[in-house]
Amino acid sequence: MNVGDRVRLLTGTEEGIVTRLLDSELVEVAIDNDFTIPVLRREVVVVAQEEGNTFDRTAPDYRVGQVPGKNANASKKDKSKRPAPSAGPPRPAQPSLQEALAAVASSGAGVARPAGTPPAGSKQPAAAKGMFLALVHQSPELLGVTLINNTEADVLYTYGEETSARPYRALAADKLGPKASTKPLSFLHLKDFENWPAAIFQLLPTRLNGDAAYELLTKRQAFKASTFYSSQRPAPVIGKEAYLFQLDEKAAAAIAPEQLAQEAPVAPVPAPAKPAGVDAAALKAQLSGDAPAKPAAVVAAAAPAPTTHVVPPPHEFDLHIEALRPDNTEELSNTAILRLQLDAFEDALSRALATNMHEIVFIHGMGNGVLRKEIHRQLSRNKDIKFFEDARKEKFGFGATLVRLK
């Protein structure tokens, strides 16, 4: 069962599409796109597309921008409510083999158009090149998260989500061809806009038989009401209205061939160490009889390297920039401040573990929550942490985290 599958409830006649895989046992289903409900996987069954041929019912294959029909539950005999087919323009003829090959050779998109059909988007200005995140209306309230590749290169991509309860959750990974789009990778409901997760993409352009390699692009896209509703415009490739966000404002940099060929210097192989405390030349002379019998000369053992004493951090470690750099007069960007705070956090945590501290409190403040979220993300991945939680609220509010060490 995947996101986008059409399913039917086993305990009723309702049908809908899977909009989210909540966990191994629970999925979220949009019933006729009007509302979403959590359902156990064992209580739904995927509707096969062949069902429409057998029962004279519509079982569409939902793709980007398609709106599920609300008469999907109409029976075969109930034809009274079906609108009579209206006379419309004749459907364009399917392209011949020669036309299909010509379309592939000319456009490179791998999609042939029927004869007499103008190319998609011919009435619109040329779209910008690049990778786009498009939120496409599946219904007035339901949006499909779609990745669009409006470049001439293949793109390897991963897609995941970040929420306040879970730092990262991988949802999809695949290769997307040039001038192509994915099916909806997940679905978002406008009524839950305030709780939407941040979308995280990793993009790696590649060209078969190409002469350059590219760096990996990572993009985190959060959604704010102040900018979201003004982002609606025609999307490239799919030619539909969508909320559009460009993911590669800074294009992936090509890696120079000399950087690929550069190898790490090979460390010299150390010579075998002599036995500690024994002079080999003096011992050989004694065994051969060339020297009087006497105890072998003793070589002074090398003095051990001085050990650096690790100073434990304070029990309450303040990460505010004023506490870390009290004499600082330099104007720092938010990114630089965050980097300094994270470096100080990692150093204090390492010293706390090295000195066998039982617990430590990190005071990070409230702010916009970025520092707190990153600290919790790193703590959740550290195997030396028993648990962590918000410190005493009566003293710190929600601006500190208590970490219990193993």
Secondary structure, 3 states (H helix, E strand, C coil): CCCCCEEEECCCCCEEEEEEECCCCEEEEEECCCEEEEEEHHHEEECCCCHHHHHCCCCCCCCCCCCCCCCCCCCCCCCCCCCCCCCCCCCCCCCCHHHHHHHHHHHCCCCCCCCCCCCCCCCCCCCCCEEEEEEEECCCCEEEEEEEEECCCEEEEEEEEECCCCCCEEEEEEEECCCEECCCCEEEEHHHHHHCCEEEEEEEEECCCCCCEECCEEEEECCCHHHHHHHEEECCCCCCEEEEEECCCCCCCEECHHHHHCCCCCCCCCCCCCCCCCCHHHHHHHHHCCCCCCCCCCCCCCCCCCCCCCCCCCCEEECCHHHHCCCCCCCCCHHHHHHHHHHHHHHHHHHHHHCCCCEEEEECCCCCCHHHHHHHHHHHCCCCEEEEEECCHHHHCCCEEEEEEC
